[in-house]
Amino acid sequence: MKQFLALVFLTASLAASAAEKPNIIYILADDLGINDFGCYGQKIMKTPRIDQMAKEGIQFFNHYSGSTVCAPTRSCLMTGQHTGRTRIRGNSKAHLKPEDVTVAEVLKKAGYATGCVGKWGLGEAGSPGIPNKQGFDFFFGYLNQSRAHRFYPDYIWRNEKKEYYPNNPTKRETYIHDSFTREGLNWIEKQSKTDEPFFLYMAYTLSHVDLDVPDDSMEPYLKTIKEKGPYKNPNSPQKGYRSHPTPRACFAGMTSRLDRDVGKILDLVDKLGISKNTIIMFSSDNGPTPAGGADPDFFDGNGIYKGIKRDLYEGGIRVPLIARWPGKIKAASRSNHISAHWDLMATVSDLTDTSPADDHTGISFLPSLLGNGEQKSHDHLYWEFYERGGKQAIRKGDIKAVRLDRIKLGAKGPWEIYDLSSDPGEKTNLASKRPELQATFNKLANEAATESALFNWKPRGGKKKKK
């Protein structure tokens, strides 16, 4: 009898412990700048559901992406490491390895069911970097980030098998973003009926080009947005991004469709009665891009900030972070805490009383989310990027340092210095007035990075010199 009672008590304790752990939904937009959302200042595109999410929760104003392009951002987000440490530091065919520990793996140890929907970009089929080998029970989406440029694909991955849509590229039958939303909603509803807490990573592909959206999302903007002309790619649709007759209206429609479907997730969580035990976070992977007919200047996607995607200026890496958790996060709250995507692992570990990966570089922002407890701060944040001559950036307090032409000029190349407290747009380079900071940032950069055989400062591409 004593053994039976002990077993009952243990089972009840485990069930109570699982119930106390919140469900976690992390939504990631693609190529949308911090000013592409109404709650951050957007004036043209309508994002009422994301704006309402901000009113119901907390909005961060000093949050940063892991990188300034897709794959390394996702690597930072999943591994809890900045680009000087994480496995994948640029867009390439590199993949995570078995020894890499992801947020999903950390949460699996805490008893979570784990799902990933959308764009992965951290491992191709057959590699150890696919979601199902990196801690996710369920995956529906793109493994390859280049294939994710198309919104009417001929196949998509469901776990480790291809799900085919043979007529899609020509007849355009299934807009895959809608499938992502449907799969995410179905998975949430399924998990809500179990005793397990769940983690869902919704890695949407909107509003990354191709410019492509069903008419119902685009039509409201056709009469209100003045076009500068069509976007024409002579090789479309075989190569490169698709041509589009009304690129601005299309981009706005894509963003509004994303907003609509974020709203569907919020509504379902409320309908299921699990909102008080579910934290939902929303961010974007990097700043806006002018590629493929997108027009960040027209939409003012980077706001007051200098730079766009592929820059390490603020406009390329400062991104939104909104979190909602009724009863836990104070409504309409705002935070200036300096944080980054690689802080997610530390935050969910803190949230679930679980140990993060030993080699993570993040700091939990849970105290900022909840508005209580001691919020620790980063001494500095670090980024490195290998395209366009190589770039590095460091933010230490309000001082931001940016180094360009890293491959050519080496580890002693000059830093541009900006004071973000008085110059958030990085307009005035203070390097000549603060020469002592060159040595400071050299030291921090040298300490931040570990060696990588694939991602390093060796010259890339270009024509070979004739002998």
C-alpha positions as CSV (number, residue, x, y, z in Angstrom):
1,M,0.0,0.0,0.0
2,K,2.8,2.4,0.9
3,Q,4.5,1.7,-2.5
4,F,1.2,2.3,-4.2
5,L,0.6,5.6,-2.4
6,A,4.2,6.7,-3.2
7,L,3.6,6.0,-6.8
8,V,0.4,7.9,-6.9
9,F,2.1,10.8,-5.1
10,L,5.0,10.8,-7.6
11,T,2.6,10.7,-10.6
12,A,0.6,13.5,-9.2
13,S,3.7,15.5,-8.5
14,L,5.0,15.0,-12.0
15,A,1.7,16.0,-13.5
16,A,1.5,19.1,-11.3
17,S,5.1,20.0,-12.3
18,A,4.3,19.7,-16.0
19,A,1.2,21.8,-15.6
20,E,3.2,24.6,-13.9
21,K,5.5,24.8,-16.9
22,P,4.2,27.2,-19.5
23,N,3.6,26.4,-23.1
24,I,6.0,28.4,-25.3
25,I,5.2,29.7,-28.8
26,Y,8.0,31.6,-30.6
27,I,7.0,33.2,-33.9
28,L,9.7,34.5,-36.2
29,A,9.0,36.7,-39.2
30,D,11.4,36.8,-42.2
31,D,13.1,40.0,-43.5
32,L,10.8,42.4,-41.7
33,G,12.5,45.4,-40.1
34,I,11.6,46.8,-36.7
35,N,9.6,49.6,-38.2
36,D,7.4,47.3,-40.4
37,F,4.9,46.9,-37.6
38,G,2.4,49.5,-36.4
39,C,3.3,49.3,-32.8
40,Y,6.9,50.3,-33.7
41,G,5.9,53.1,-36.1
42,Q,4.7,51.7,-39.4
43,K,2.3,54.0,-41.2
44,I,1.4,52.2,-44.4
45,M,1.0,48.5,-43.7
46,K,-1.6,47.4,-41.3
47,T,-0.6,45.0,-38.5
48,P,-3.5,45.2,-36.0
49,R,-3.1,41.8,-34.4
50,I,0.6,42.2,-33.7
51,D,-0.1,45.7,-32.4
52,Q,-2.8,44.3,-30.1
53,M,-0.3,41.7,-28.9
54,A,2.0,44.5,-27.9
55,K,-0.9,46.2,-26.0
56,E,-1.6,42.9,-24.2
57,G,2.0,42.2,-23.3
58,I,5.5,43.7,-23.5
59,Q,7.4,45.4,-26.3
60,F,11.2,45.5,-26.4
61,F,13.1,48.4,-28.0
62,N,16.7,47.2,-27.7
63,H,16.4,43.7,-29.0
64,Y,18.8,42.3,-31.7
65,S,18.8,39.6,-34.2
66,G,21.4,36.9,-34.1
67,S,22.8,38.0,-37.5
68,T,21.8,40.1,-40.5
69,V,20.8,37.2,-42.7
70,C,18.7,34.1,-42.3
71,A,20.7,31.0,-41.5
72,P,23.1,32.4,-38.8
73,T,20.3,34.2,-37.1
74,R,18.5,30.9,-36.8
75,S,21.6,29.2,-35.6
76,C,22.0,31.8,-32.8
77,L,18.4,31.5,-31.9
78,M,18.5,27.7,-31.6
79,T,22.0,27.3,-30.0
80,G,22.0,30.3,-27.7
81,Q,25.3,31.5,-29.1
82,H,26.4,34.6,-30.9
83,T,27.9,34.5,-34.4
84,G,31.4,34.3,-33.0
85,R,30.6,31.0,-31.5
86,T,27.6,29.3,-33.1
87,R,28.1,26.6,-35.7
88,I,26.5,28.3,-38.7
89,R,27.7,31.9,-39.2
90,G,26.6,32.6,-42.7
91,N,24.2,31.5,-45.4
92,S,25.7,28.2,-46.7
93,K,25.1,24.5,-46.7
94,A,26.6,24.1,-43.3
95,H,24.6,22.1,-40.8
96,L,24.3,21.7,-37.0
97,K,26.1,18.6,-35.6
98,P,25.1,16.1,-32.9
99,E,27.1,17.9,-30.3
100,D,25.2,21.2,-30.9
101,V,22.5,21.7,-28.2
102,T,19.3,23.5,-29.3
103,V,16.5,25.2,-27.4
104,A,14.3,22.3,-28.4
105,E,16.7,19.8,-26.8
106,V,16.9,21.7,-23.6
107,L,13.1,21.8,-23.4
108,K,12.8,18.1,-24.3
109,K,14.7,17.4,-21.1
110,A,12.2,19.5,-19.2
111,G,9.4,17.3,-20.5
112,Y,8.2,19.4,-23.4
113,A,6.7,18.3,-26.7
114,T,8.5,20.2,-29.4
115,G,7.3,21.3,-32.9
116,C,8.8,23.4,-35.7
117,V,6.9,24.8,-38.6
118,G,8.3,26.9,-41.5
119,K,11.9,27.6,-42.5
120,W,14.7,25.7,-40.8
121,G,17.9,26.4,-42.7
122,L,20.2,24.6,-40.3
123,G,20.6,21.3,-42.0
124,E,19.7,19.5,-45.3
125,A,18.1,16.1,-45.7
126,G,20.4,13.3,-44.5
127,S,22.5,15.6,-42.2
128,P,22.4,15.6,-38.4
129,G,21.2,19.2,-38.6
130,I,17.6,18.5,-39.5
131,P,14.9,19.5,-36.9
132,N,14.0,15.9,-36.0
133,K,17.6,15.2,-35.0
134,Q,17.9,18.5,-33.2
135,G,15.3,18.1,-30.5
136,F,12.0,18.5,-32.5
137,D,9.3,15.9,-32.3
138,F,7.5,17.4,-35.3
139,F,8.6,19.4,-38.3
140,F,6.6,20.7,-41.3
141,G,8.4,23.1,-43.6
142,Y,11.5,23.9,-45.7
143,L,14.9,22.6,-44.8
144,N,16.6,24.6,-47.6
145,Q,16.3,28.4,-47.2
146,S,16.7,29.0,-50.9
147,R,13.7,26.8,-51.7
148,A,11.8,28.8,-49.1
149,H,11.8,31.8,-51.5
150,R,8.9,30.1,-53.3
151,F,5.5,30.2,-51.8
152,Y,4.0,27.5,-54.2
153,P,6.5,24.7,-53.8
154,D,6.4,21.3,-55.4
155,Y,7.2,19.6,-52.1
156,I,7.6,20.3,-48.4
157,W,9.1,18.3,-45.6
158,R,6.9,16.6,-43.1
159,N,9.3,15.3,-40.5
160,E,11.8,13.3,-42.7
161,K,9.6,12.7,-45.6
162,K,8.7,14.8,-48.6
163,E,5.0,15.8,-49.0
164,Y,4.4,16.5,-52.7
165,Y,2.4,19.2,-54.4
166,P,3.0,18.3,-58.1
167,N,0.7,20.9,-59.7
168,N,1.6,23.7,-57.3
169,P,4.4,25.6,-59.3
170,T,2.1,25.9,-62.4
171,K,-1.4,25.9,-61.0
172,R,-0.6,27.6,-57.8
173,E,-3.0,25.6,-55.7
174,T,-1.5,25.7,-52.2
175,Y,0.0,28.9,-50.8
176,I,2.4,27.3,-48.4
177,H,2.3,30.0,-45.7
178,D,-1.4,29.1,-45.2
179,S,-0.4,25.5,-44.7
180,F,2.2,26.5,-42.1
181,T,-0.5,28.3,-40.2
182,R,-2.9,25.4,-40.4
183,E,-0.2,22.9,-39.3
184,G,0.8,25.1,-36.4
185,L,-2.8,25.6,-35.2
186,N,-3.5,21.8,-35.5
187,W,-0.4,21.0,-33.5
188,I,-1.3,23.5,-30.8
189,E,-4.8,22.0,-30.5
190,K,-3.5,18.5,-30.4
191,Q,-0.9,19.3,-27.7
192,S,-3.5,21.2,-25.6
193,K,-5.3,17.9,-25.0
194,T,-2.2,16.3,-23.4
195,D,-0.6,16.7,-20.1
196,E,2.7,17.7,-21.7
197,P,3.8,21.4,-21.9
198,F,4.7,22.3,-25.5
199,F,7.2,24.4,-27.4
200,L,6.3,25.6,-30.9
201,Y,8.7,27.4,-33.1
202,M,6.8,29.1,-35.9
203,A,9.5,30.2,-38.4
204,Y,7.3,31.9,-41.0
205,T,8.7,32.8,-44.4
206,L,6.7,36.1,-44.8
207,S,7.6,38.7,-45.9
208,H,10.8,37.4,-47.6
209,V,10.7,37.6,-51.3
210,D,9.5,36.2,-53.8
211,L,6.9,38.9,-53.8
212,D,3.9,36.6,-53.8
213,V,0.5,36.6,-52.0
214,P,-3.1,35.7,-52.7
215,D,-5.2,38.5,-54.0
216,D,-7.4,38.8,-50.9
217,S,-4.4,40.1,-48.9
218,M,-3.1,42.4,-51.6
219,E,-6.4,44.0,-52.8
220,P,-6.8,46.4,-49.9
221,Y,-3.5,48.0,-50.8
222,L,-4.0,48.3,-54.5
223,K,-6.0,51.5,-54.3
224,T,-4.1,53.1,-51.4
225,I,-0.4,52.5,-52.3
226,K,1.2,54.3,-55.2
227,E,3.5,52.0,-57.2
228,K,6.8,53.2,-58.7
229,G,6.4,50.5,-61.4
230,P,6.5,46.7,-61.7
231,Y,9.4,44.6,-60.6
232,K,10.8,42.8,-63.6
233,N,13.2,39.9,-63.5
234,P,13.9,38.8,-67.1
235,N,14.7,35.3,-65.8
236,S,11.6,35.0,-63.7
237,P,10.2,32.6,-62.7
238,Q,12.9,30.1,-63.5
239,K,15.8,31.9,-61.8
240,G,15.9,34.6,-59.2
241,Y,12.9,36.3,-57.6
242,R,9.6,36.4,-59.4
243,S,8.5,39.5,-61.3
244,H,5.5,41.3,-59.9
245,P,3.3,44.0,-61.4
246,T,2.5,45.7,-58.1
247,P,5.4,45.0,-55.8
248,R,4.6,47.5,-53.0
249,A,1.0,46.3,-52.7
250,C,2.2,42.7,-52.7
251,F,4.7,43.3,-49.9
252,A,2.1,45.0,-47.8
253,G,-0.3,42.2,-48.4
254,M,2.3,39.6,-47.4
255,T,2.9,41.5,-44.1
256,S,-0.8,41.8,-43.4
257,R,-1.3,38.1,-44.1
258,L,1.4,37.3,-41.6
259,D,-0.3,39.6,-39.1
260,R,-3.6,37.9,-39.7
261,D,-2.2,34.5,-39.0
262,V,-0.4,35.6,-35.8
263,G,-3.8,36.7,-34.7
264,K,-5.2,33.2,-35.5
265,I,-2.6,31.7,-33.1
266,L,-3.5,34.2,-30.4
267,D,-7.2,33.5,-30.9
268,L,-6.8,29.7,-30.7
269,V,-4.7,29.9,-27.5
270,D,-7.5,32.0,-26.0
271,K,-10.3,29.7,-27.3
272,L,-8.6,26.6,-25.9
273,G,-8.4,28.3,-22.5
274,I,-4.6,27.9,-22.2
275,S,-3.6,31.6,-22.6
276,K,-2.7,32.0,-18.9
277,N,-0.3,29.1,-19.2
278,T,1.2,30.1,-22.6
279,I,3.8,32.7,-23.4
280,I,3.9,33.8,-27.0
281,M,6.9,35.7,-28.4
282,F,7.2,37.4,-31.7
283,S,10.4,38.6,-33.5
284,S,12.0,38.9,-36.9
285,D,15.2,37.4,-38.2
286,N,16.9,40.6,-39.5
287,G,16.3,44.0,-41.0
288,P,14.4,44.7,-44.3
289,T,15.8,44.0,-47.7
290,P,15.5,45.8,-51.1
291,A,15.9,42.5,-53.0
292,G,13.3,41.1,-55.4
293,G,11.3,44.3,-55.7
294,A,10.9,44.9,-52.0
295,D,11.0,48.6,-51.1
296,P,12.2,49.3,-47.5
297,D,12.7,53.0,-48.2
298,F,9.0,53.4,-49.2
299,F,7.8,51.5,-46.1
300,D,10.5,52.9,-43.9
301,G,11.2,49.5,-42.6
302,N,14.3,50.4,-40.6
303,G,12.7,53.6,-39.1
304,I,15.3,55.9,-37.6
305,Y,18.0,53.3,-38.0
306,K,20.8,53.2,-40.5
307,G,21.3,50.1,-42.6
308,I,19.3,47.1,-43.9
309,K,19.7,43.4,-44.3
310,R,23.4,42.5,-44.7
311,D,24.5,45.5,-42.6
312,L,25.6,45.4,-39.0
313,Y,24.3,48.9,-38.5
314,E,21.2,49.1,-36.3
315,G,18.8,48.9,-39.2
316,G,20.2,45.5,-40.2
317,I,20.1,43.9,-36.8
318,R,17.7,45.7,-34.4
319,V,14.4,43.8,-34.5
320,P,11.1,43.6,-32.7
321,L,10.4,41.5,-29.7
322,I,6.9,41.3,-28.3
323,A,5.7,38.9,-25.7
324,R,2.3,38.1,-24.3
325,W,1.4,36.0,-21.2
326,P,-1.8,37.1,-19.6
327,G,-1.6,37.4,-15.8
328,K,2.2,37.1,-15.9
329,I,3.4,39.9,-18.2
330,K,1.9,43.3,-17.5
331,A,-0.1,44.7,-20.4
332,A,1.2,47.6,-22.4
333,S,4.6,47.4,-20.8
334,R,7.8,48.4,-22.5
335,S,11.5,47.5,-22.0
336,N,14.8,49.0,-23.0
337,H,16.7,46.0,-21.8
338,I,19.5,45.2,-24.3
339,S,19.0,41.6,-25.5
340,A,19.5,39.4,-28.5
341,H,18.1,36.2,-30.1
342,W,20.8,34.1,-28.5
343,D,19.2,35.0,-25.1
344,L,16.2,32.8,-25.9
345,M,17.9,29.6,-24.6
346,A,18.8,31.2,-21.3
347,T,15.4,32.7,-21.0
348,V,13.4,29.5,-21.6
349,S,15.8,27.6,-19.3
350,D,15.1,30.2,-16.6
351,L,11.4,30.0,-17.3
352,T,11.3,26.1,-17.0
353,D,14.0,25.8,-14.3
354,T,16.2,23.8,-16.7
355,S,19.9,24.0,-17.4
356,P,20.9,25.6,-20.7
357,A,23.7,24.3,-22.9
358,D,27.1,24.7,-21.3
359,D,28.4,26.8,-24.2
360,H,25.6,29.3,-24.6
361,T,26.4,33.0,-24.5
362,G,23.0,34.4,-23.6
363,I,21.5,36.0,-20.5
364,S,17.9,35.4,-19.5
365,F,15.5,38.3,-20.0
366,L,12.8,36.7,-17.9
367,P,13.0,39.4,-15.2
368,S,12.3,42.0,-17.9
369,L,9.4,39.9,-19.2
370,L,7.8,39.5,-15.8
371,G,8.8,42.9,-14.4
372,N,10.4,41.4,-11.3
373,G,13.7,40.0,-10.1
374,E,17.2,41.2,-10.9
375,Q,17.8,41.7,-14.6
376,K,21.4,40.9,-15.5
377,S,22.9,42.8,-18.4
378,H,25.4,41.9,-21.1
379,D,28.8,43.4,-20.9
380,H,28.6,43.6,-24.6
381,L,26.9,42.1,-27.7
382,Y,29.0,40.8,-30.6
383,W,28.3,40.1,-34.3
384,E,30.4,39.0,-37.3
385,F,29.4,38.6,-40.9
386,Y,31.4,37.3,-43.8
387,E,29.8,38.7,-46.9
388,R,30.7,42.0,-48.7
389,G,34.2,42.2,-47.4
390,G,33.5,41.0,-43.9
391,K,32.0,43.0,-41.0
392,Q,32.0,43.0,-37.3
393,A,30.0,44.9,-34.7
394,I,29.9,45.3,-31.0
395,R,27.5,47.1,-28.7
396,K,28.9,47.9,-25.2
397,G,26.4,49.9,-23.2
398,D,25.3,52.7,-25.5
399,I,28.6,52.7,-27.5
400,K,28.3,50.8,-30.8
401,A,31.4,49.9,-32.9
402,V,31.3,48.7,-36.5
403,R,34.2,47.5,-38.5
404,L,34.0,47.1,-42.3
405,D,36.3,45.4,-44.8
406,R,37.5,42.9,-42.2
407,I,38.8,40.5,-44.7
408,K,41.0,43.0,-46.4
409,L,42.1,45.2,-43.4
410,G,42.5,42.4,-40.9
411,A,42.1,42.4,-37.1
412,K,43.5,45.9,-36.8
413,G,41.2,47.6,-39.2
414,P,39.6,50.7,-37.8
415,W,36.3,50.7,-36.0
416,E,33.5,53.3,-36.6
417,I,32.3,54.5,-33.2
418,Y,28.7,55.7,-32.4
419,D,27.0,56.8,-29.3
420,L,23.5,55.3,-29.6
421,S,22.1,57.3,-26.6
422,S,22.4,60.5,-28.6
423,D,22.8,59.1,-32.2
424,P,20.6,56.0,-32.7
425,G,20.8,56.5,-36.4
426,E,24.6,56.1,-36.4
427,K,25.2,59.3,-38.3
428,T,28.2,60.7,-36.5
429,N,31.4,58.6,-36.4
430,L,33.2,59.4,-33.2
431,A,36.3,57.4,-33.9
432,S,38.6,60.4,-34.2
433,K,37.3,61.8,-30.9
434,R,37.6,58.5,-29.0
435,P,40.8,56.9,-30.3
436,E,41.2,54.9,-27.1
437,L,38.2,52.8,-28.0
438,Q,40.0,51.1,-30.9
439,A,42.0,49.0,-28.5
440,T,39.0,48.3,-26.4
441,F,37.0,46.9,-29.3
442,N,39.9,45.0,-30.8
443,K,40.3,43.2,-27.5
444,L,36.5,42.4,-27.2
445,A,36.4,41.1,-30.8
446,N,39.4,38.9,-30.4
447,E,37.9,37.4,-27.2
448,A,34.5,36.9,-28.7
449,A,35.2,34.6,-31.6
450,T,36.3,31.0,-31.8
451,E,37.9,29.5,-34.9
452,S,35.7,28.1,-37.7
453,A,37.1,26.1,-40.6
454,L,34.1,27.1,-42.8
455,F,33.5,30.7,-41.6
456,N,36.7,32.7,-41.3
457,W,38.3,35.9,-42.6
458,K,40.1,34.4,-45.6
459,P,39.4,36.1,-49.0
460,R,36.3,34.7,-50.7
461,G,35.5,34.4,-54.4
462,G,36.8,36.8,-57.0
463,K,38.9,36.2,-60.1
464,K,42.3,34.6,-59.7
465,K,45.2,36.9,-60.5
466,K,47.2,36.0,-63.6
467,K,50.7,34.9,-63.0
